[in-house]
Amino acid sequence: MPPLTRDERAGRAKVAISRHFNSKQQAFLDFVLAHYVGVGVDELDQEKLTPLLRLRYRNSIADAIADLGRPEEINKVFVGFQKYLYQPAG
């Protein structure tokens, strides 16, 4: 299979994200995908989750938790959506 650009992968993932995540989770994941496209795969590293939340929620982890749920749930969303970036189209 020919390689895909990050932008192409993000576009495909957004379709799956819209089916599997609620609107607030989708908004956060769109933010994460924009960073993935602009910066690279390192933005998907587990260590980037807290900095991304701080950036998206203007340094307020409490606001992130209010929007996205408990930290365990946020982590599950962050890790869980990544499979959609790399699964074959179909």
N, CA, C and O of each residue as an XYZ file, in Angstrom:
360
protein
N       0.835     -1.183      0.000
C       0.000      0.000      0.000
C       0.877      1.244      0.000
O       1.891      1.288      0.697
N       0.497      2.249     -0.773
C       1.290      3.484     -0.769
C       1.159      4.202      0.578
O       0.111      4.154      1.223
N       2.231      4.861      0.985
C       2.158      5.584      2.263
C       1.198      6.771      2.161
O       0.992      7.343      1.090
N       0.622      7.119      3.307
C      -0.294      8.260      3.379
C       0.381      9.401      4.117
O       1.219      9.179      4.991
N       0.016     10.616      3.763
C       0.519     11.767      4.507
C      -0.208     11.836      5.849
O      -1.253     11.210      6.030
N       0.347     12.593      6.779
C      -0.337     12.781      8.061
C      -1.701     13.417      7.855
O      -2.663     13.071      8.540
N      -1.782     14.341      6.916
C      -3.058     15.004      6.632
C      -4.100     13.998      6.137
O      -5.259     14.050      6.549
N      -3.690     13.089      5.256
C      -4.607     12.069      4.756
C      -5.044     11.128      5.886
O      -6.217     10.766      5.981
N      -4.098     10.740      6.733
C      -4.428      9.868      7.859
C      -5.419     10.567      8.807
O      -6.385      9.961      9.271
N      -5.161     11.829      9.078
C      -6.045     12.590      9.975
C      -7.447     12.688      9.382
O      -8.435     12.542     10.102
N      -7.540     12.929      8.095
C      -8.849     13.015      7.446
C      -9.633     11.720      7.562
O     -10.836     11.737      7.826
N      -8.960     10.606      7.366
C      -9.617      9.301      7.505
C     -10.030      9.055      8.951
O     -11.118      8.543      9.213
N      -9.166      9.417      9.878
C      -9.455      9.186     11.298
C     -10.657     10.002     11.750
O     -11.437      9.540     12.583
N     -10.820     11.213     11.213
C     -11.945     12.067     11.629
C     -13.290     11.411     11.354
O     -14.244     11.608     12.106
N     -13.368     10.637     10.290
C     -14.614      9.940      9.973
C     -14.949      8.942     11.086
O     -16.079      8.900     11.572
N     -13.970      8.152     11.479
C     -14.185      7.167     12.546
C     -14.431      7.858     13.886
O     -15.270      7.415     14.671
N     -13.707      8.929     14.143
C     -13.863      9.666     15.400
C     -15.292     10.179     15.535
O     -15.862     10.156     16.625
N     -15.864     10.638     14.438
C     -17.229     11.175     14.488
C     -18.253     10.104     14.853
O     -19.338     10.418     15.342
N     -17.908      8.846     14.616
C     -18.829      7.745     14.940
C     -18.624      7.191     16.344
O     -19.546      6.608     16.914
N     -17.444      7.362     16.906
C     -17.099      6.672     18.147
C     -16.927      7.564     19.373
O     -16.784      7.063     20.488
N     -16.939      8.869     19.178
C     -16.690      9.776     20.297
C     -17.744     10.867     20.335
O     -18.305     11.233     19.302
N     -18.019     11.393     21.541
C     -19.015     12.458     21.656
C     -18.435     13.787     21.143
O     -17.251     13.869     20.813
N     -19.268     14.805     21.080
C     -18.861     16.071     20.451
C     -17.698     16.750     21.176
O     -16.823     17.322     20.525
N     -17.672     16.700     22.492
C     -16.562     17.322     23.225
C     -15.271     16.552     23.016
O     -14.202     17.148     22.882
N     -15.367     15.238     22.989
C     -14.188     14.423     22.703
C     -13.708     14.669     21.276
O     -12.506     14.755     21.025
N     -14.641     14.779     20.355
C     -14.288     15.050     18.959
C     -13.546     16.375     18.834
O     -12.559     16.464     18.104
N     -14.006     17.395     19.530
C     -13.344     18.703     19.466
C     -11.903     18.597     19.971
O     -10.988     19.155     19.366
N     -11.706     17.882     21.080
C     -10.353     17.705     21.586
C      -9.508     16.889     20.607
O      -8.354     17.233     20.354
N     -10.065     15.823     20.061
C      -9.307     14.986     19.129
C      -9.002     15.728     17.835
O      -7.948     15.503     17.239
N      -9.891     16.603     17.386
C      -9.576     17.447     16.220
C      -8.376     18.337     16.522
O      -7.514     18.540     15.667
N      -8.326     18.859     17.726
C      -7.188     19.667     18.168
C      -5.908     18.839     18.151
O      -4.874     19.292     17.660
N      -5.980     17.629     18.687
C      -4.822     16.728     18.702
C      -4.392     16.403     17.269
O      -3.200     16.415     16.961
N      -5.351     16.116     16.403
C      -5.029     15.795     15.010
C      -4.357     16.966     14.302
O      -3.443     16.764     13.503
N      -4.795     18.166     14.581
C      -4.152     19.339     13.973
C      -2.689     19.417     14.387
O      -1.828     19.749     13.573
N      -2.408     19.111     15.647
C      -1.011     19.103     16.102
C      -0.240     17.950     15.480
O       0.929     18.108     15.129
N      -0.865     16.811     15.340
C      -0.249     15.659     14.681
C       0.131     16.009     13.242
O       1.241     15.713     12.800
N      -0.779     16.631     12.524
C      -0.511     16.999     11.131
C       0.603     18.034     11.063
O       1.502     17.922     10.229
N       0.555     19.036     11.926
C       1.529     20.122     11.876
C       2.895     19.794     12.437
O       3.906     20.284     11.932
N       2.942     18.976     13.468
C       4.204     18.730     14.179
C       4.765     17.345     13.900
O       5.965     17.184     13.679
N       3.892     16.349     13.912
C       4.346     14.995     13.641
C       3.830     13.983     14.645
O       3.084     14.307     15.569
N       4.248     12.761     14.433
C       3.758     11.627     15.214
C       4.098     11.740     16.698
O       3.419     11.137     17.529
N       5.127     12.495     17.042
C       5.496     12.661     18.451
C       4.364     13.272     19.273
O       4.317     13.090     20.490
N       3.456     13.993     18.625
C       2.330     14.597     19.336
C       1.355     13.545     19.870
O       0.487     13.856     20.685
N       1.500     12.315     19.414
C       0.630     11.236     19.867
C       1.213     10.481     21.050
O       0.580      9.567     21.579
N       2.409     10.856     21.468
C       3.056     10.203     22.592
C       2.272     10.459     23.870
O       1.735     11.549     24.070
N       2.210      9.473     24.713
C       1.490      9.577     25.984
C       1.943     10.790     26.804
O       1.132     11.420     27.482
N       3.223     11.111     26.741
C       3.766     12.248     27.500
C       3.224     13.585     27.008
O       3.332     14.587     27.716
N       2.646     13.621     25.818
C       2.110     14.864     25.257
C       0.674     15.147     25.698
O       0.166     16.246     25.477
N       0.016     14.167     26.318
C      -1.387     14.356     26.660
C      -1.607     15.555     27.581
O      -2.436     16.415     27.281
N      -0.889     15.626     28.681
C      -1.088     16.746     29.616
C      -0.758     18.089     28.963
O      -1.546     19.026     29.095
N       0.380     18.223     28.259
C       0.630     19.510     27.591
C      -0.449     19.875     26.560
O      -0.798     21.048     26.424
N      -0.971     18.895     25.847
C      -2.037     19.183     24.883
C      -3.311     19.631     25.590
O      -3.989     20.554     25.137
N      -3.633     18.974     26.701
C      -4.807     19.396     27.474
C      -4.630     20.814     27.997
O      -5.559     21.619     27.937
N      -3.443     21.123     28.510
C      -3.182     22.474     29.024
C      -3.305     23.517     27.910
O      -3.851     24.600     28.118
N      -2.796     23.179     26.745
C      -2.866     24.099     25.615
C      -4.313     24.297     25.154
O      -4.742     25.427     24.924
N      -5.042     23.231     25.023
C      -6.426     23.292     24.537
C      -7.353     23.977     25.537
O      -8.256     24.718     25.148
N      -7.124     23.727     26.824
C      -8.012     24.249     27.860
C      -7.393     25.409     28.636
O      -7.724     25.637     29.800
N      -6.507     26.126     27.993
C      -5.899     27.334     28.561
C      -5.362     27.103     29.967
O      -5.629     27.863     30.898
N      -4.598     26.028     30.082
C      -3.894     25.680     31.320
C      -4.814     25.202     32.439
O      -4.393     25.146     33.594
N      -6.055     24.859     32.122
C      -6.997     24.419     33.148
C      -7.338     22.939     32.977
O      -8.208     22.576     32.186
N      -6.645     22.105     33.721
C      -6.949     20.679     33.694
C      -8.358     20.432     34.238
O      -9.035     19.502     33.800
N      -8.803     21.259     35.191
C     -10.162     21.117     35.725
C     -11.202     21.290     34.616
O     -12.196     20.565     34.586
N     -10.984     22.240     33.706
C     -11.906     22.427     32.585
C     -11.869     21.215     31.651
O     -12.905     20.791     31.139
N     -10.687     20.668     31.435
C     -10.561     19.474     30.594
C     -11.341     18.316     31.196
O     -12.049     17.602     30.486
N     -11.211     18.132     32.496
C     -11.922     17.052     33.181
C     -13.434     17.292     33.119
O     -14.205     16.352     32.932
N     -13.852     18.540     33.273
C     -15.273     18.867     33.184
C     -15.831     18.535     31.800
O     -16.965     18.072     31.682
N     -15.037     18.769     30.757
C     -15.463     18.504     29.388
C     -15.356     17.033     28.998
O     -16.258     16.476     28.373
N     -14.248     16.419     29.375
C     -13.902     15.109     28.816
C     -14.067     13.933     29.771
O     -14.046     12.779     29.342
N     -14.230     14.211     31.049
C     -14.382     13.124     32.008
C     -13.144     12.927     32.864
O     -12.192     13.705     32.811
N     -13.185     11.880     33.643
C     -12.081     11.576     34.548
C     -10.780     11.367     33.773
O     -10.809     11.037     32.588
N      -9.638     11.557     34.441
C      -8.351     11.379     33.769
C      -8.213     10.031     33.060
O      -7.638      9.959     31.974
N      -8.738      8.957     33.670
C      -8.647      7.641     33.031
C      -9.424      7.619     31.713
O      -8.990      7.005     30.739
N     -10.564      8.288     31.692
C     -11.372      8.358     30.477
C     -10.678      9.184     29.401
O     -10.682      8.820     28.225
N     -10.084     10.296     29.816
C      -9.361     11.144     28.865
C      -8.218     10.352     28.246
O      -8.005     10.405     27.035
N      -7.492      9.627     29.068
C      -6.392      8.804     28.573
C      -6.901      7.754     27.584
O      -6.280      7.515     26.548
N      -8.019      7.138     27.908
C      -8.602      6.113     27.036
C      -8.977      6.707     25.676
O      -8.750      6.082     24.640
N      -9.545      7.902     25.681
C      -9.898      8.586     24.430
C      -8.640      8.895     23.626
O      -8.592      8.637     22.424
N      -7.622      9.446     24.283
C      -6.378      9.839     23.616
C      -5.682      8.638     22.986
O      -5.226      8.708     21.844
N      -5.603      7.560     23.715
C      -4.947      6.362     23.193
C      -5.859      5.650     22.190
O      -5.402      5.165     21.156
N      -7.142      5.596     22.509
C      -8.082      4.828     21.701
C      -8.302      5.337     20.296
O      -8.525      4.540     19.385
N      -8.246      6.637     20.091
C      -8.500      7.156     18.746
C      -7.350      6.883     17.792
O      -7.547      6.886     16.577
N      -6.157      6.647     18.316
C      -4.970      6.536     17.471
C      -5.017      5.359     16.510
O      -4.384      5.395     15.454
N      -5.758      4.322     16.862
C      -5.862      3.175     15.951
C      -6.497      3.588     14.626
O      -6.219      2.986     13.589
N      -7.341      4.604     14.658
C      -8.008      5.039     13.435
C      -7.055      5.746     12.466
O      -7.364      5.892     11.283
N      -5.921      6.175     12.961
C      -4.928      6.796     12.080
C      -4.214      5.763     11.203
O      -3.747      6.079     10.110
N      -4.139      4.541     11.693
C      -3.296      3.550     11.032
C      -4.038      2.332     10.499
O      -3.424      1.452      9.896
N      -5.331      2.270     10.710
C      -6.050      1.130     10.170
C      -6.264      1.322      8.665
O      -6.402      2.451      8.196
N      -6.291      0.229      7.918
C      -6.509      0.324      6.476
C      -7.897      0.872      6.169
O      -8.843      0.668      6.931
N      -8.003      1.559      5.059
C      -9.304      2.078      4.619
C     -10.209      0.908      4.289
O      -9.770     -0.138      3.813
N     -11.479      1.120      4.557
C     -12.369      0.015      4.191
C     -13.666      0.098      4.759
O     -14.501     -0.775      4.522
